[in-house]
Amino acid sequence: MPRVTKKTLSFVMVCIMLVTTLMACSNQNPASNTATPSNPPESSAAPPATKEPEKPAYKELTVYSALPDTEIPTYFNAFEKDTGIKINYVRLSAGEMLARISAEKANPLASVMHGGSSDTYIAAAKEGLLEPYQSSELANIPEQYKDPEKIWNPFYVGAISFACNKDWFTKNSLEYPKSWQDLLKPEFKGQISMAHPSTSGTSYTVLATIIQLMGEEKAWEYLAALNKNVRQYTKAGAAPPMEVGLGEAAIAITFSHDGLKPAMEGYPIELSFPSEGTGFEVGAVALIKGGNEKEQENARLFIDWTLSKRAQELFIDSKSNRVPLNSTAKATDGLIKIEDLKIIDYDAVWAGQNKKDLVAKFNEKIDAANNLKQ
């Protein structure tokens, strides 16, 4: 047997250490700082260290939104920052949004319908235009605002109000309207601004509220009388309060959050609410049926994000004055809560299912929407 010298033993020990080090290195995942599982599948092979990382998932999303242009960038820019997904959007009034999606039914160009009253979403669902999706964030939304058909998702709420130009009322020594009947006073002739229910979700909620409050026969008589005091109908529900803020009209019939927005910007606006009772909207978001297949994962992520605490607290940053529905989200200080108002037992399902018929009757009996102001 050959004699083992100290020199030979040292050489062997160095070789053992080198082999041990190489084996340890080979068990590390080159694409991560964490070790691979101790028992990887026998058939799997570690990728070469030079392999390019996988490309990210599709990073775009197409949205039709009924929220005002002044608000949309706050939300969509934050979503892109949070997810890396760019939103391509078209801003439409709720009625225009429904008409666009209906016209594109055979070949949808957007994947998400965003904002506007649930009435519009119920009407869209009735036409088969929406794909059912329920976000996990609904766990934080009060039950009474959820869609019983489990198609669309609610994310804010707002009541119908009268936004009044306080300078005009002071100058004319008049009191703010405190009831639906007050709006018929002759001194308000040509001084009321409201959107048209064929294009505006806001004004469709007004129409459905009046019919549910008064009954259809009396409601059409009332709307015909109100029409004499309306200065001009607009396309979007957010336009009338700005007309009031600018002094072009004395009263806007609008959602409270839209009425408060110019007031918070320094315009001379104060709100009042009808004593007989008022209607309200549940703002919604939903998947459009047949949207771009590449965008579907992003669309679901967007809906989840929209209902989240993070997104709903952006109502503060956007100065929208919307009341968030996520119970964990903070709201703008001083907002009027639905539970503090006299509201009617508003039937959004009935309103959504009868929208096409009621809008047609409004066009026939009250105003044909031939000359709407933007």
N, C-alpha and C positions, 0 to 999 in steps of 0.2 A: 504493500500500500504506500503510495507516495506521501512524503512528509508535507504537512500543511504549514506553510510559513505565515508569519504575521502579515507579510506583504500580500500573499494570496488571499488570506481571510479579509483583509481590508478591501481588496478588489471585489470579492463576492458581496460584501455588505453594501458597497456602492451600487452594484448592479441591482440588488434587491430593492433598494430605496428608489432607484430610477424607475423600475417596473411598477412599483406601488404608486408612484406619483402619476405615471402615465395612465394607469387604470382609473385612478380617482378623477383625472381630468376627462376621461372618456365618458364618465357617468354624469357630466354636467350638461344641461340643456343650453346650447349656444344662443338661443333666442330669448333666454330669460335669465334672471338672477336667482331663480329658485331651482332646486334640484328636481330631477325627474322622479316619478314614483318608483319605489323600490322594486315593484314587480310589473314592468311595462309589458304590453302584449308581445308575445314572442315574434309575431309577424311584422311588428312595426320597426322601422329603421329611422334613426335620427337623421334629420335633413342636413345636407352639407352646410358648413358654416357660411358659405358665400351665397346661399339662396336668398333672393329678394323677399322681404316680408309681404304677406298677402295684402292686396289692395283693399281699402275700406269699402263698406257697403255703399249702395247708391245714396248719394248725398244731396238729393233735391226733393222738394215736395211742392205740389201745386194746390193752392187754396183759393176758394172764393170766400170773401169775408164781407159781412154786412156792418162791421164796426167802422166808426169814422176814420178817415185818413189821418187825423191828428193822433189817434191812439195806436193804430196798427203797428207802426215801426217799433214802438216800445216793446210789444210782445214778441214780434217776429224776430227782431234783432237779438233779443235775449234768448229765444229758442235756438237760434243759430249759434250763439256763443256757448250755450250749454251742451249742444249736441253735435255741432259741426254740419248740420243739415241746413241748406239754404232754402228759403221759402220764396217761390214765385207766386205772386198773388194778383188777383183782380178785385178791386173794391166795388161792390154793387149794393144797392138797397136790397132789403130782404125779398121784396116782390120780384125785382130784377134777377136776383140770385136764383129764385125758384124757377122763373121763366127760362133762364139760361140752362139750368141743369135739365129741365124738361126737354128743351130743344136739342140738347146734346145726349139725350138718353141712349141712343144707339152707339155713340162714340164719345164718352165723357172725356173732357179735357182737363178736369180737376179731380182731385182725390178726396178733398175735405170741404165741407160746408161749415162755415164758422160765423157765429154771432147771429143775432136776430131772434125773434120770439119763437118759442116752441110751437106756436100755431103754424108757422111756416114749415117746420120740420114734420109735423103731423100730416100736413097737406102733402109734403114731398113723399112721406112714407106711404100714404094712401095711393100715390101714383107709381109706387114701386121704384122710387129713385134712390133710396138709401140702403146701405148694407148694415145690418145690425151689428153693433159693437158696444160693449159695456166696459168701461174703464174700471180697473181695480180701485181707483181713487174715489169711486162712488161710496165707498165705506165711510167717507168723511162728509157726505152730502145728506142733508135731512130728507127723510123718506118722501115727504109730500111734494118734493120738486122733481122726483125721478120719473122717467118714462115707464108707464106700466107695460108697454109693449116691448121694452128693452131694446130700442133701436138707437135713439139719440141720447146725448149726455148733457145735463144741465151744469152751467158754471157761474151764472149771476142772476140777479133778480132786480126788477125795478117797477115802480108804480106810475100810472098815468097822473099827470099833474097839469096845472095851469101856470106857465111861466109868464110873469107880468113885468112890464117895464115901469119901474117905480117912479121915474121922472115924469112919464106921461100921465100916470095916475095922480101924482102930486099936482102937476100943472092943471089938470082938468077936475081936481077936487072930487075924485071918484074912488070908491072902494074896490079892492080886488074882487073878482068873481069868486064866490064861495060855493057855487052849485052849478050843475049842468044847465039849469034854467037861467041862471044869471048871464050865461053867454049869449042869450037871445035878446038882451036889452038893446034898444035902438042906439044908445050911445056908443055901442061897440061895432057899429056898422063899418065894414071895411077895415077893422082893426084886429081881426083874428087870423092867425097863420097856422095852418096845419098841412101835413103831407097828405098825399092821395093814397087810399088803401090798396090801390092796384099795384103800387110800387113800394110802399112803405110798410114794414112790419109794425112800426109804431102806430100808424093810423089805422091799420087793420085791427089792432088791439083796441083802439078807440071805438071803431065801428062795432066790433063784437061785444065790447063792454056795454055800449048804449043799447044794443038789441037785447042783451041778456038782462039789463036793468029795467027796460021799459016795455019789452015785448016788441015783436017785429012791426006791427001796424003803427003803434005810437012812435017807434024809433024812426021810421021813415018820415013821418010828419015832422018830428023834431029835427032831423038832419036837413030837411028841406028848409026849415026856418033858420037853422044855423048857417046854411049855405049863403044866406043873404048877408051875413056878417063876415064871411070869410073873404079876405083880401085876395088871396091867390093860393092854389094848392102847389106844394113842392113835391119833388121826387123822393127825397130822403127825410126821415124823421128828425135828423139832427139839424136840419136847415131852419125850421121855424124859430127855435130859441135864439139863433144867431140873428135872425131878422128883428126879433124883439130887442136883443142887446144893442143892435145898431139903430134902434128907433124907427125901423120901417113898419113895425106893427106893435100893438100894445099887449097882445096876449098870444101865447103859443100853447097849443095842446100837444103835450109831449111827455116823454118819460122823465121822471124826476132827475135821473143822472144826466140826461142831455140838457135839461133846463139849468142844472147847477153848474155845468161846465163853464159857460160864459160868465156866470156870476162869480166863479172862483178866479176868473181872469180879469175881473174888475168892471165888467159890464153891469149896468143898473137893473138887475133882475132879482125878483123875489118869487117864491113859489106859494101857491095855494092849492088846496085839494077839494074836490067836490064832496059836499056834505052828504049827498044821497048814497055815496059809495063810489069807489073807483076800481078799475081793472088793473091788472099787472101782467108783466111778461116774465117768463123764465127763459133766459138766454141760453142757447144750445149750441152744440157742435156735433157733427156726425160724419161718417164715411159716406162718400158718394158711390153708389153701386156701379161696378164696372170701371173704376178708376185705374190709372196706370199701375200695372202689376208690380213694377219695380218700386213704386212708392208706398205700397201697402204697409210694410213694416214701419216706415217713417210716419205714415198717417196715424197709425195706432199710437205710436210714441207721442205724436203731437197732441192727440186727444188726452192721453194720460197726463202730459205736461200741462195742458190748459186747465185741467181740473186740480192741479197740485197747489199746495200752499205757496210754493215759490212763484208760480205764475199768477195766482190770484192776488197776491200782495203787490204785484205790478200795477194793479188798479190805482194804487196810491201814487206811484211814480208817473203814470200817464195822466193823472188828475181827471180820471173818467167819472169819479163818484159812483161807480157801479158797486152794488152790494155783493161781495163774494159769497158763494154758497159753500165753499170748503170751510167746515167749522173750526179748523185749526188756523185759518188765515186771518190776519189783521185787516181791518177796513179803515178807510179814511175817517178821521175824527169828525163827529157831528152829522153823519149821514142819517137820513130819516129811514127807519126800519119799517118793513111791511107790517109787522105786528103792531106798530104804533098808529096805523091808519085805519080808517073804515073802508074795508075792501069788500067787493061783492064776491060771491061764491063763483069765481070765474071758471068757466068750463072750457079749458084749452082744447080738449079733445073734440068737443062740438065745434068750436071755432075753427080748428084745423080741417075737420072733415067737410065743413060748409063754406070754406073760404072762396072757392071758385064761384059758387052760386051767389054769395053775398056781394062779392066784388062786382060781378056782372050787374046785379041790381043797383049798386051804387052808381055804376057808370050810366045806367039807364035812367034812374030816378033823380040823381043829384048832380053829378058832373062826369063828363065822358073822358076826362084826362087827355084832352086834345092840346092843351097849352100849359104843361106843367113847368114850373120853375125848377132849375137845378138845386 
